[in-house]
């Protein structure tokens, strides 16, 4: 085995408090993410380093400690394709396609740890070949614009944040708090575009059903994960009554969850940190489309590493929610730019084209 990786845990303050229904994510004021730096000893001491990121969400049973614990096992699982990853483009691309299956066979779950390695591998191989990751992966099409997400707070506070974010083509509003309709009324008073709502499993069936007329009246575009992940019966019943598409998030962790959601919801939210990285996300988005789902590409509160990696497969999504690095008080990564129309502009440099920001000496 020639691959080695170093993980660094970052605890990053948020620009604004960010609270969701099922958890506060560091009490809504800071988040924890993990950066991976991957090297291949076969490249020698001056060889390239691949950057990756995984967001350890305790809801899925992950912490920085679990990521560190499974890292050696996941790297060992990649030994059969190490040589191929150093090959020319067709060989390296096939090897990258195989890595997700190799890691899944080694251990189930642990999406954030797999994601960090997968992204770092894509960055490393892209740097070796002198290719941007988007060309390496070969996903055609335009990257859709991202929405902007606002956490649960008092309606007037959320409305003020919505006013500041009015340049985005759509807003995603976290609900499941004590004043959901009032919050949406306040946002609609300052924002004319589409509103997407995400209850993060925080609603009850009766409450959601009663809220549908208000959601439709206020121009809501979609409803994300209103009920607990395993309550597919509740999701199916609400979708039966709703003209708005329901999107599964906590119920749609990996590609293996998709078949059970057919006939239950209209869409699924794919996140690299849940499913395991660029390769698994691409396969999950393609499979979801084949099954007739509308596709939402989401994120955690990640740095530009996770967001740039997600943007690589964004052309496969109908809706895009890739604002994680914008929620941070300071992004510790350079190289990703947001166009005036809120589309991510990926670097044309090899790999992801990103670098860790160097803090000035004190």
Buried (B, 14 or more C-beta within 10 A) or exposed (E): EBBEBEBEBBEBEBEBBBBBBBBBBBEBBBBBBBBBBBBBEEBEEEEBBBBBBBBBBEBBEBBBEBBBEBBEEBBEBBEEBBEBBBBEEEBBBEBBBBBBEBBBEBEEBBBBBBBBBBBBBBBBBBBBBEBBBBBBBEBEEEBBBBBBBBBBBBBEBBBBBBEEBEEBBBBBBBBBBEBBBBBBBBBBEBBEBBBBBBBBBBBEBEEBBEBBEEBEEBEBBBBBBBBBBEBBEBBBBBBEEBEBBBBBBBBBBBBEBBEEBEEBBBBBBBBBBBBBBBBBBBBBBBBBBEEEBBBBBBBBBBBBBBBBBBBBBBBBBBBBBBBBBBBBEEBBBBBBEBEEEBBBEBBEBBBBBBEBBEEEEE
